[in-house]
Amino acid sequence: MDDPTDGLRWAFYLTLSGLWDSFLPSPTSQTPYIAFEFPKH
């Protein structure tokens, strides 16, 4: 738990999750997103 690499990995994971969520809808909003976005294209 005190291994610095675990902290870096966790920070990287949180950052990646934040970036992913900013570009893609969350799983809970995935269905409405698809329902509203696909007819536009």
Backbone hydrogen bonds, N-H to C=O, Kabsch-Sander energy under -0.5 kcal/mol:
donor,donor_aa,acceptor,acceptor_aa,energy
6,D,3,D,-1.1
7,G,3,D,-1.2
8,L,4,P,-2.4
9,R,5,T,-2.6
10,W,6,D,-2.3
11,A,7,G,-2.6
12,F,8,L,-2.8
13,Y,9,R,-2.4
14,L,10,W,-2.6
15,T,11,A,-2.5
16,L,12,F,-2.9
17,S,13,Y,-2.6
18,G,14,L,-2.3
19,L,15,T,-2.5
20,W,16,L,-2.8
21,D,17,S,-2.7
22,S,18,G,-1.5
23,F,19,L,-1.3
24,L,20,W,-2.9
29,S,26,S,-1.5
30,Q,26,S,-0.6
30,Q,27,P,-0.7
33,Y,29,S,-2.1
34,I,30,Q,-2.5
35,A,31,T,-2.6
36,F,32,P,-2.3
37,E,33,Y,-2.6
38,F,34,I,-2.1
40,K,37,E,-0.8
41,H,37,E,-0.8
41,H,38,F,-1.0
